[in-house]
Amino acid sequence: MSKIPASPASQAEADPGRWKALVFIALAQLMVVLDATIVNIALPSAQQDLGISDGNRQWVITAYALAFGGLLLFGGRIADLWGRKRTFVVGLIGFAAASALGGAATGEAMMLGARALQGAFGALLAPAALSLLAVTFTDGKERAKAFGIYGAIAGGGGAVGLILGGFLTEYLNWRWTFFVNIPFAIVAAVGAYLVIREPAGGRNRSTLDIPGVILSTLGLVALVYGFTRAESEGWSDAGTVGLFIGSAVLLLAFVLTEAKVKSPLLPLRVLTDRNRGGVYLSLGLAVISMFGLFLFLTYYLQVVKGYSPVMTGFAFLPMIAGMIVGSTQIGTRLMTRVPPRMLMAPGFLTAGLGMLLLTQLEVGTSYAGLILPAQLLLGLGMGTAFMPAMSLATLGVDPRDAGVASAMVNTSQQVGGAIGTALLNTIAASATTAYLTDHAAGATTPAAQKLLQLQGMVEGYTAAIWWAVGILVVSAVIAFTLITTGKPEMGVVAGSGAGEDDEVKVPVIAH
């Protein structure tokens, strides 16, 4: 251990309220992750009530995704500049207000505006939450436990959203899928204001990189919208191709700008670190497969198996249980004993094995015989992999860059989700169409035609799931080859947010 001398009065001390702070940070993260799936369950009812056309209903999801994905880097930089605790509380209050607006929506414009506002405040909230966690938990073992809980929520919250969304839509009405955010946000904001103590010396008071903000926001919005448009209009559509080209030009201009400006929005040192780059890339790819799976399994259970929304939500419980065990038991216990890649690569491969089981889906597949064990494997694998990934993404980062480094984790997940939904949906639709075309002649009765439709859907799902298996294998290879850091020694981790004069135990990283 190398040490930086310090005066006794300025020695860094662990925040006594850090575990209480974790409760409120985790609650806020749960709210944001829930919102990504809870609205999907409520969308058909909301569309009917508000008179939203079939052509515009996707914008209820897309408006949120564009604002959230496009503004994440800006939100992370605001957290570094303005203070993470303040940004966190403002993000929570804004998210609650936007949710109230969505729940009270009387028409299409009001609903879409509320969703865009939710995305904008979510972009403030998400990186502030992760960076607060990074600078609050500085002891190796405590950091492992904290990120284990956070990783379980980040991975399993989407499935919890399906259960909660099903209950609220079925037994109350769709408006409660928005109103439910308000108590979450109020409790988390009040708790954060009273409990969270942000470490000194972690602010980045440099002037804001306006060109970087504009280029990154426009580039990310174009990229996310390009994938969203590809799903509905096709990959060869002129508008889709134009968005991808525009996104590439804007993001290239952003990188060139960041290399030249004095105070960049995203310091390239955050990206060029081999281990962090490996985390962002492998995590983004893994999310592609997970988002596609949620979508296909939801449709399979509801349309093919005839499950109600509530039953569908409960059917995802084994995956949630697996994620919790993987994060809080396997990941937490092993994180300080083995290098991160020895958790991430096997975790992604275990999830891939669960996904491989799901390629055997048929119309009459038994839930207990195939879907349940597949979900357990998926949950265990993802939980084990996500937990060290979340921690490593912010480990050793200069405290002044913690917000933007955390934003990059969220950006890789958000872009991965947009890609996953569009790419895998397109693959599934093509496979379904091909199957129906090849077998249409044999379906001569209404019963046979209905069965053919279901078989075609399942054929599409399994074709897309095969791709998801391949993506998870690539994630495992990237994690194993790019992430070369060894296990951190016990002590205070770098990037703890301590001031320059504080004593900082720097972990010895084996390569």
N, C-alpha and C positions, 0 to 999 in steps of 0.2 A: 504494500500500500504506500503510495506517495501521499504526502500531506502538505497542504498549504498552511503556513502558520497563521494563528489568529489570536486576537486578544481574548481573555476569558469572557469578557462582557459580550463579545459578539459571536460566541460559539453558536452554531446552528442547532436549534433544538426542535425535536419533533413536535408538531402541533398536537396538543392534548385532545382537541376536538376533532381529530382527523377521521375517526371511525363514524362519528355522527355526520360529518361532512359527506362521507361516502354514501350514506343513506340518501341524502338529498340530491347528490350528483347522479346516483343510480336511478332515482325516481324520475329525474328529468330525462335521462337517457331512455328509460322505458317508455315515457310519453312520446318521445320523438320516433322511436322504433315502432311502437304500437300504431302510430298514425299512418305509417307507410302501408299497413295492410288493413287496418280497421275500416277505412273508407271504401276499400274494394268490396267488402261484404255489403255495405249500405248503398252502394252506387245504383243498383237497379231501382230501389225504392225512391231514392232522391231524384233520380232522373224522371221518374213518373210524376212525382209531386211538383217538381219545378218546371216541367215541360221542356226539359233539355233534349235536343234532337240526338239521334244515334250518331250523327257525324260529329257532334260537339261533346259527347259524353266523355271521350278520352281526355278532354282538357281539364276535367276535374282532377285527374291524376297527373297530367302533363304540366299544368300550371304550377303545382307544388314541386314537381321534380325539377323544372327549369329554374325556378327561383332558388331552390335549395342547392342544387348542383352548381349553378352559375355563380352564386355569391359565397360559397364556402371559403375560398381562399381570402376573400375580402373580410369575411367574418372572423377568420383566424387571426388576421393581421390587426383587426379592431381590438380583439381580445388582448393581444400583445401590447398594443398602444394604450388602450383605455383602462386596462385592468381586467383580469379574467373574472373576478367575482362580480364586478359591476356589469360586465357584458353578459354574464350568465343570468343575473337577476333581470336585466332589461329584456333579454331573449325570452325568458319565462313569461314575464308580464305581457309582452307583445304576442307570444304564441297563444296565451289564454284569451286575449282580446280578439285575435283573428279566429280562434275556435268558436267563440261566442257569436261572431259575425257569421261564420259558416252555418252554425246550428240554427240561427235565426233567418237564414237566407230566404228571400221571397221570390227570387228569380235566378236565371242563369248567370247574369252579370255579377250579382252579389256573391253567388257561390264561387265563381272563378276568381274574383278579387280576393275573397277570404282565403282561398287555397294558395294563391300567390303570396299573400301576406304570411300565412303559416310557413311557407317555404323560406321566405326571407328571414323571419325570426328564428326558424330552425337552423339556418346557416350561421347565425350569431351564437346560438345556444350549443350546438353539437361540438364545435371545436373548443369552446370555452370549457365545457364539461370535461372533455378528455385531457386538456392541458392542465386544468385544476387538479385532476387526479395525478397527472405526471409530476407536478411540483409539490403536491401535498404528501405523497407516499414516497419516501426517499430511502428507507431501509429495504434491503433486498428481499427478505422474507415477507415483510408487510406489503411491499409492492406486489409480490406474487399473489398474495391473497386478494388484495384490492382489485387487481386487474383480472383475477379469476372471476370475481363477482361481476365486474363490468363486462367482461367477455361473454359470460353466460347471458346477461341481459341483452347485449348487442346481438347475439346470435339467436336467442330464443324469443325475443320480444315480438318479432313478426308473427310467430305462430300463436303467441298469447293474444295478439290482435285479432286473429281469426276467431278465437273462442269468444272474446269479449264482443267483437263486432256481431257475431252470430246471436248472442244473447240479447244485446241491445236492439238489434234490428227485429228479431223475432218477437220479443216480449214487450218492448217499448216502441220506439220508432227510430228511423235513421238519424234524426237530429241529435240523439243522445250519443252517437259516435263522435260528434264534435264537442258536445257539452261535457263529456266525461273528462276531457283534457283540462277543464278549468280547475277542479279540485286538485288534480295532480300538480298543476303549475303553481297554484297559490301555496300549497304546502311546501313545495320545493323552493319557491322564492323566499318565503318567510324563513324557512329553515336555513337556507343558504346565507341570507342576510345576517342571521343571528350567530351562526356556527362557523362558517368558512372564514379562515384567516389566511389570506394570500401571502406567501413568503415575500420578504423585501428583496429588492434588487432584480426583479424578474421582468420589469417593463421594458418595452422597446419604444423609446420616445422619439425615434427618428421621424422625419417628415413622411407623410403618406405618399406612396408611389402611385400617382393618379394614372399615368399611362399603363402601368401594370394592372391596376384594378380594371380599367376599361377593356384591355386586351384579354385578360384572363376570364372576365365575366362573359364577354361576347363569345370567346372561343369555346368555353365550357357549355354555354347555352346552345350554341350551334351544334356542338357534338351530341349533347343529350337529345336535342330536338331532332337531329338527323336520325338517330336510332329509333326514336319514337315514330317519326314519319315513315321510316323504312318498314315498320311493322304494318302500317295501314296502306301505304301507297306503293310499296315494293322497293327493292334495292336499286333498280335501274331507273327509277323515277328521276326526272331532271332536277326537281326540287331537292330530293334526298341527296343526290350526287353533289349538287351545289352547296348544300349545307356541310357536307363532309370536307369538300375542298376549302370552303370558307373557314371552317374550324381549324383545319391544318395550317392555313396561312396565318390566322390570328394567333394560334398557340406557338407557332414558330417565331412570330414577331414578338410574342411575350417572352420567350426564352432569350432571344437576342437582347431585348430590352433589359431583362433582369441581369444579364451579364455585364451591362454597361452602367446602369444607374447606381448612385451612391448608396441609397437605402431601398433595396428591392422589396417588393411585396412578398416574393418567395425567394429567399437567398438560395442560390443553386447548391450551396454546401449541404442543404437539407436533403436535396434529391441525389446528389452525386455520391453520398456515402453508400457504399456497396450494400451494406446490411439493410438500411432503411429503404433503398431502392428495391431490394428483393422483397421486403415486406409489402410495399405498396403494390408491386406487380402481382405477387402470388395471391394476396388478399383480394385484389380487384378481380382476378380470374376466378377465384373460388366463389365470389359473390355472384358472378355470372351464372354459374351452375345452380346455386341455391335459389336465386330468384325465379329461374325457370322451373325448378322443382316445385316450389310453393304454388305457382300458377297451375301447373299440370296436375298435381296431386289434388288440388282444390276442385278443379273441373272433373277429374276422374271420380272422386268420391261423391260429388253432388250430382253430376249428370249421368255417369255410367252406373254408379252404385245406388243412386237415389237418396243419399244422406241429406238431412236438413242442415242449415247453416251451423246450428249448435252442435250437431253430431260431427260435422266436419271439423269444427274447432277442437272437439275432444279427441278426434282421431289423430290430431297432431301432437297430443301430449307426450307420447314416447320420445319424439324428437326433442321436445323441450327438456324432458328428464335427462336424456343423453347429453344434451348441451350443458346442463347444470353440472352433471357428474364430470364430464370432460374438462370443464373450466375450473370448477372449484375443488375437485379431488385430484384428477390426474395431472392437469396442467399446473396447478398451484403447488402440489407436492414435488413435482419433478423440475419445475422451472429453475430452481436454484441448484440443481444437481446435475443437469445435463445441458448441453448447448441448445439454443432455441430451435435450430434446424432439426434436431432429433425429436422434437415434439411436433413441429409444423409439418414436416414431410410425411411422417407416419400418420399424422392426423388427417391430412388431405387424402392419403391413400386409403385410410379406413373409411372416410366419407365416400370415396370413390367406389369402395366395395359395396357399401349400402346402395349407392346409385346403380351399381351393376345389377344388383338383385332386382331393382325396379324395371330394368329392361325386359324382364320376364312377365310384365303385367299383361293380363288378358281380361276380357269382359267379366269372366267368372272368378277371377283371382280372389283367394281368401285373404281377408285383412290380417288375421292372426298368423297365417302361414307364411306370408311374404311381406306385406306392407309394414307390419309392426317391427319385425327384426331389421328390415332395411332402414326404418326411421331411427331405431336405436343406434345402429352403426353410423348413420349420418350425423346424428346428434353428438355421439361420443367423439367422432373424428373432428367435426367442426369446432366443438367446444375446446378440445385439446389444442387445436391449431390456432384458433382465434386469440386465445388468452396470451401466449407469448408474443404473438404478432402485435397486439395492441400495446403491450409493454415495450417491445423492442423499437416500435415506430417512434417513440419519444425518449428512449434511453440515450443519454449522452448528448442530447440536443442542448445548445445554449439556451438558458432560461428565457432569453428575449425572443427566441424562435419557437417556443413551445406551442404557442397558439397556431401558428401557420403549419408546423409539423403535424399537429393534431388534425388540422383541416385537411391535410393531404390524405390522411387515413380515411376520413369521411368522403373525400372526393373520389378516391379509388373505389370505395364501396358504392357511392351514388352512381358514378359512371358505369361501374360493373353491373349494377342493377338494371340500368337503362339498356345496356348492351344485351344482357341476359334475356330480358323480357322480349326485346325485338328479335334478336338472332334466333333464339330457341323457338319462339312462336312461329317465325317464318319457316323454319325447318319442319316443325310439326304440321303446319298447314299444307306445305308442299307434299309431305309424305301421306297425309290423309287424302288429299286430292288424287294422288297417284293410285292409292289403294282402292278408292271408290271407283275410279275409271276402269281399273283392271278387273274388278269383281262385280260391276253393275249388272252384267248380263245374267248372272246367276240368281239375283234377287227379284223374284217374280211376284211375291205376295207382300202385303203391307208389313206383316210380321218379319219377313226376311229382309225387307228394306230397312226397317228400324234396327234390326240386329246388325246389318251391314254398316249403318251410320255409326253405331257404337264401336264396332270393330275398327272402322276407319279412324275414329278419334283416338282409340287406344294405340293403333299402329303409328299415328302421328306422334303421340306422347313418347312412345318407346324409342322412335327414331331420334327425337330430340334429346332424350335422356342418354342415349349412347354418346352423343356429342358432349353432354355434361360430364360423363365419365372421363372422356379424353381430356377435357379442360382441367379436371381435378388432378389427373396424372401430370399434366404440364405444370400445374401449380406446385405439386410436390417436387418435381424436378428443379424448378426455379428456386424454391425454398432451400433445397438441399445443396444446390451449386452456388447460389449467390450469397446466402446468409452464412458467413464463415465465422462469426463471433463465437467465442467460447462462453461457458457459463460465467456470469459475473461473480466476483468474490463478495462475501457478505460485507455490509457497510452501507454508507450513504452513496447513492448512485449519482453519477454526473447528471447535470441538468436538474438539480433539485430546487433551484430557485434561490439558493443561498447568495448572500451578497459577496462582493469581491473580497472582503476582509474576513469572511467566515472561514472556519476550518472545514475543508471538504475532503472526505475520504474518496479518492478516485478509484473505481474498480479496475482491477487488472484484467484486461480482456485478452484471452488466449486466441491466437489465430492459427 
